[in-house]
């Protein structure tokens, strides 16, 4: 079993005394009753990934914020600080398996920001990530089976919320489906798509629950 605590990298960065860019990067730190070596490896993964995000904030996003703020003399009207936030959600944590997703929200001006989701499912015995195909043994056509199930779910949703998906969602499903875009929940496997992949912005990040398959 895994115990999770939170680590954070954060800063408010200024230009001419104006807080032009704010970042906060939350990431998990694990202890486990399974393999401590595996936990060390997995923790190292998140430390490294979080530091990379911090470098990106400081060397890429902050200069962009400064460039925009330069054209607002005396901070009038007040500059709306640009932001980068990274948070995680533990979705499954049982025995030596933990699944989670991380969402990065970036606001760099405009009407709204953008959210990007990534996910990992870990085996704390080995330190390895579990792949989607691991849950569909002896089924080489599992991807198409998943897409057909998602099509049925979307058709049902459109009956109650018309226009919540693009008209050509069937084609877009196959263009944007990524096997790594899944996480576990106690009820099954959740497949998700990024913003705008198959639906308008108002729909958010579409999710589809699939029941666990028997081996």
Buried (B, 14 or more C-beta within 10 A) or exposed (E): EBEBEEEEBEBEBBBEEBBBBBBBBBBBBBEBEBBEEBBEBBBEBBBEBBEEBBEBBBEEBBBBBBEBBEEBEEBEEEBEBBBBBBBBEBBBBEEBBBBBBBBBBBBBEEEEBBBEBBBBBBBBBBBEBBEBEEBBEEEEEBBEEBBEBBBEBBEEBBEEEEEBBBEEBBEBBEEBBEEEBBBBEEEBBBBBBBBBBBBEEEBEBBBBEBEEBEE
